[in-house]
């Protein structure tokens, strides 16, 4: 009798497990989630039913896998983990009223739709954890910008009985709140002797957009120059964050216009993202002029003025402890740069400093 009871229990558990697996695998809806490239959001944006701006925090693509029309709801949850490890799970959520998906239909819904801008989508219920939000506001910036951390959005489709009919889709915005981008090379109002200048900057973000413009005779201010059509606009990933960025003007490629000898160009670096979302942080606008071209410059080697450019590159390499004291006392360099006894160009010096493993440097000697 005992053996019979145990056997029946085991079979029941196996059947239950198989049923749960089948229910999970038979999703009626496929949902994918995308989030924008942005480094700043506002605490108020987490209250999804009362969005105060028109910026998109997420975009959900929903596709029906059913063979007949179905009624579904969309549920969204926000989880926050700050850089100091503080966690705010389920800080906010919202669930829409049911809407119809036809067989194979694809529908795109964003957080902006929940604010009432899309009459076809309405919120059935929402939750905003005021205690957690108050704690988050206490560490937020005075402007209302959310503190640095990971802001995760979890979306899932439910049926009219609030049972899942899709897998969860997750996406995260990493907020860093960048405050400043420092340009390094080419030096402002400097001269370079190559049609392929080397650009360098400092930014505590993963990706930036570099823009280069030609100054026309009718343009007076830097803002006038950068209001035109860029000679180059390219997205450049930093190898690490924070880290100095680096980019060489390409000789060719889609959207690349060749620089010309004797012309003056303006450039800046910007954080990608929508300004309405608090991104769009931009560096100062610097200028440089293409000087007389020699054989080295024509081959892409930037000799430049060692007094300014090599000093800037060396200071950039020595930034931060324990080299900050030395960097602050480097006078203008003169003469020819050498490496292992061989003369090198400014571009070669910059590349050496950029690729050198700082952790293996035990001493720095300046002659």
N, C-alpha and C positions, 0 to 999 in steps of 0.2 A: 504493500500500500504506500509506503513512504517513497519507494522508487518511482511508482506511478505519479505521485504528486510532483516530485522533482522534475520528472520528464515533461509533464504538462507545463510546468512553470518555465522550463527552458525553451520549449517550443513557443510559448506565448511571448517571451522576451525577444526571440529571434524574429517573430512576425512583426512585433512592434518596431524593431530596429529597421527591418526591411521597408515597412510602411513609411517611416520617417524619412529614409533615404529617397524613396520614390517621390515623396511629396516635395523634397528639396530640389530633386533633379527635374521635375515637371514644372518648370517656371512658365508662366503665361506671358511674362513681360521681360524684355531685356532692357536694362538701363545702364547708360554710361555717363560719366560725370567729368566735366572739364572745369578747371579754375584758372583765372587770369594770372599773368605774370605781374605781381605787384608786391611791394615791400611794406606797404602801410595800409591799414584799414582803421575804421573808427569803432569804438565800443557800441555806439548806437546802431551800427550795421548788423549787429547780432540779433536785434529784435526784428525778425524777418517779416512780421506782419505790419510793421510800421517803419519801413525803410525811409530814411530821410534824404537820400540822394539817389541818383539814377544809375549809379555804377553797378556793374555786374560782378557779383562775388562767385557765382557758379552757374553753369549751364548744364542741364540734364537732358540727354537725348533718350527718349522712351519709345520702344518699338514693341508692338503687340505680336506675340507668337501664337495667339489663339486662332482658331478656325472660324470663330463667330464673334460678333461684337461683345465686348466686356466692359464692365464698370470698374474703375480703379480709383484709388486715392494715392497721393504722393506724400510721403512723410519725410521730413528733413530734421536732422539733429546736428547740433554744433557742440564739439568738444574742444577745450582749450588747454594747452600745456605751455606754460611760460618757460623762458630760458633758465630760470632758477629752479625748475622742477615742480613748481606749484601747478596743480591740476584742477581744472574746472570741468568735470564730465557733465554732459547733458545740460550745458548752461542755457540752451534755448532749443526749442523745437516747434514745428508747425506741421499740421496735416490739412491737406486740401479737402474740399468737398468732392464727391465722386464725379468723374468725367468719363466719357465714352471713348474707347479705342476701337476702331474698326480693324478687321483682320489685316495684319501686315502694316498698319498705319504707324508712321513715325512722327513723334511730336517732340518739340523742344520747349522746355520750361526753364526760366531763370528765376533768381530770387526777386527780381524786379516785378515779375508777374504777380507775386504774392502781395504787393503793396497796393493793389487795386488798379494798376495800370492796364491789366488784362481782364476784361469783364468775364471772359470764359473760365477763368481760374479764380476761385475764392477760397478763403481759409475757413475750415470747419472748426478747428481748435488750435490754440497755440499756447506755448509755455515759455516764460522768460524768468529764469531764476534770479529774482531781484537781489537776494543775499549774495550770490556769487558775482553778480554784475557789480554790486556796490564795492565788493572787494577788488574786482578787476579795475574799476574806475579809480580806486585809491592808489593804484600803481601806474595808471595811465598818464600819458603826457597831458600837460595843461590844455592843449588844443583838443583833447578828446580822442586823440589817436590811441589805438590799442597798444599795449606794451608788447615788446618783442617776444615771440614764441611761435608755436605751431597751432593754427586754427583749422581744425578738421571738420569737414562737412560729410555727413553720412545720409544717403538717400535710399529709399526703398519704396516699391509699389505695394499697396495693400488692396484686398478686395473690400466689398461693402461691409464685411464682418470684421474688418481690420486684421485679416490673416494675410501673411506675406504671399505675394504672387511673383516676386522677383528676388534675385540675390541683392545684397547690399552693394551700393556703389560708393566709393570713398575718394575724397580729394582734399588736399591740404594747401593752405596758404601759409608760407613761412614769412612772418613779419620780422623785419630787421630794423625798421625805422632809420634808414641811412640819413645822416645829417649833412654830409659834405663830401664832394669829390675834389681831390687835389690833382691838378695837372702838373706834369713834370717836363715832358719833351714833346715837340720842339719848344724851346724857350719862347716866352711871349715877346713879340717884336724882334725875334731873332732871324738869322739867315741860315739856310741849309743849302748844301751843295749837292743835292740829289733830287731827282724827280720822284723818288720813292722814300719819303721821310719816315723816320721811326717815331711812333707815338707812344707815350707812356704816361700813366696816371695812377692814382691811389684811390681805391673805393672799397668800402666794406660790403660789397654786394657780389653776387655770383655772375651777373651779366650786365653789360652796359651797351649803349648804342653810341658809336662814334660818328660824328658828322663833320664834313669838311666843305667849305664854301669858298668860291673865288670872290675877291673884292673887286667890284666894278667901279669905274671912275665916278659915276653918279651917286654912289653910296658913301655916306659920311660916317655913321656910327656902326659899331659891331652888330647891333640889333638889325640895322638895315641890311647888312651883309647876310646874316643868317635867316632872313625872311625870304630869300630867294630859293632857287633850286640847288640842292647840294651836289657837289662834285662827287661826293662819296657819302653813303650812309650804310653802316654795317653793324650788325650785332656781334659783339665780341664777348665770349665767356672768359672769366678769370679762372686760372687754373685752381686756385684755392681762394677761400674767403675768410678773413680779409687778406688781400694780396695786391701787389702792383699789377696793373693790366699792361698789356703790350700789344702793339700791332704795327706792321709795316705796310705802307701804302702799296697796293698791288699794281703790277704793270698792266693787268687786263682783267676782264671778268664782267659779269652782268651788272649794269648800273655804274661801272667805273669809268670816269672821265679822266684822261691823262693830265697831269699837272704840267705847267709850262714855265720855262726859264724866264725870270724877271717878274713874274706875277706874285701878288700877295694873296694869301689864303687865311681864312679864319676857321677855327675848329673848337669843338666842345665835346664833352662826354655827358651822357644823360642816362638816368635809370629808366629802363623800359616800363611801360605801364600807363594806364589812363590817369590823367591829372585829376579827374573827378574822384578817383579812389585814393588820392593822397600821394600818388607816385609822381613821376615826371621830374624828380630832383635833377638839377642840371648844374654842371660845373661853371666856372667863369669862362668867358670867351677869349681865347688867345689867338694871336696872329703870327704868321711867319712868312718870309719871302724867299723864293727860290733864287739863289745867287748864281754866280757864273759857274758854268758846268765844266768839269774836267773829266779826264778819262775814268777816274775812280767813281765820280758821281754818276756818269753815264752807265756804268756797270751796276749801279745800285748801291754803292758804298757811300755812306754818309760820313765825310770827314768832319765838316762843321768846325765850330769854334770850341777847342778843348777847354778854354777857360770857363765857359758857361755850361756846356752840355755834359762834359765829363764830371764836373763838380756836382751837377744835379743828379746824375746817375749814381755817383758814389754816395751822396747824401741819402738817396732813396734806399740804396743797399744797406746803409748803416743805420736806417731809421729804427727806433725802438731800442730797448735795453739789450745788451750792455753797451751799445755803440753810440747812443744818443749824445753823450758828452763829446766824443771825438767828432761826430758829424757836425755839431754846432760850432766847432772851432776849425773847420777845414777852410783854408783861404783859397782864393782863386788859383786853380792849377795852371801851370805854364809848361810849354815844351811838348815833346812827343810822348804819347802813351806807349808803353812796352809791356809785353807779357812773355815771361820766360825768355827774356833777352831779345825778343823779336818785336819790331814796330807793328802796332795795330791801329786800325781806324777807330773812330768814335763808335760806329755801329758795332764793331767787334768787341769793344770795351763794354758797351751796354749789354750785349748778349752774354758776355762772360759773367758780369755782375748779376744778370737776371737768372742765369741757370746755375750759378754757384750755390751749393748746399751750405746755407748759413750755419747749420748746426755743426759743420765740420771745420769752421773757421775758428782758430784758436788765437790768432793775432793779426793785426792790421798795421802795416808800416806805410807811411806816406812820406815820400822824398820831396 
